[in-house]
Amino acid sequence: MGYFARIYRLLNQGYRELQEDFLTEIFAEVLQDSSLLRSFCTYFLTRDPGPLELLKVSTQVTFSKLPGHASDSRPDCVIECKELNGRRWVIFIESKLGSGEGQEQLSRYAEHLASYKARGYQTYLLYITQYYDPKDERSIFVNGITANFHALRWYQVYEWLVRHQDVFTRKVLEYMEEMKLSDSRRFVPQDIYALQQMGRLQLMLDETFDGRVEMTMSSLFGRPIGWSNRNVQLRDFNRYFKGSDQGNGSWIHCGIEFSNGDYPSATVRFEVAPTSLKRKEIVAAMEWFLASHPEWKGDNVDAPQHWAKISYRRSLLNFLDQDDHIASLEQFFTEQLNVLHEVKVQYPDLGWKLIG
């Protein structure tokens, strides 16, 4: 695990909510270097600002809402610079990992850029995403063109940065690789083999979850949500999970969790959102459970701004010597769901999902 990934894990214990902000801070540090900023502008904006007399890179800058706006605006990164000839630039950058644009986010930024344009600035609005998210500029510049708009992908930023390697940027590149932002957009032989086997593997996983495991989860914690959510979990969180929403801000999950290690893990998890009205009581129940089940591990139980979770993981390597892998996984999931049910028995008033 690389330097930045270790720092992120230390600060956030693996949760995804703050990854956009964390990546923004790292990327902003890259652009503090005026030579890298010039290269970035030339590469993506097709304009070289030339030698810079003044450079200011800020993150999470709040702009008070304008008339007609539903909220304040806070671009992930704002870059202001001045050429030696006096020409000024301003660049708003919005970064997305997995999620899409917020409500009228880009159009609000466009209207804030109008004041810069009126003062003679060269104005740019950049939208950098992990996944393809096309934008119609007519929906962004509803009150006139206020900036040059560029939609980029993070893999493009990676391809640019790989041309400018030094001690610091190599660590940034390493982190982007670990975040799956270095998409080479080329299939290697093992990818082709995995694609050929994808249908069979998904059928095996679904057979694991949709028989005894579904019956157990339904009888203990209520019916799980639909199959399509597993694909959302895979896309956004690198896990193929069956989940039951308890309706109180908490979830019961079980499934396969992928990682940078050699083997994925079979995981059973109970987690609660930071916004849950019953978070304090649920976390207390989690701590009671952990005290008598040392093989289960807790994360963020003392961090109220994050999702708190308790999990039991077992590497898939431990199942490979069994004759029937599906039966072995079914047994593991059903056993651990029954163990986790002790929390519900001990704390029946946490607002659990009704059975039946």
Secondary structure, DSSP 4 states (H G I P E B T S, - for coil): --HHHHHHHHHHTT-STTHHHHHHHHHHHHHTSHHHHHHHIIIIIS----SEEEEEEEES--BPPPTT-SS-B--SEEEEEEETTS-EEEEEEEEESSS---TTHHHHHHHHHHHHHHTT-EEEEEEEESS-----HHHH-TTS--SEEEEEEHHHHHHHHTTS--HHHHHHHHHHHHTT--------HHHHHHHHHHHHHHHHHHHHIIIIIHHHHHHHH-PPPPTHHHHHHHHHHSEEEEEEE-SSSEEEEEEEE--SSSS-EEEEEEEE-TT-TTHHHHHHHHHHHHHH-TTSEEESTT-TTS-EEEEEEEEGGGGTTSS-HHHHHHHHHHHHHHHHHHHHHH-TTS-PPPP-
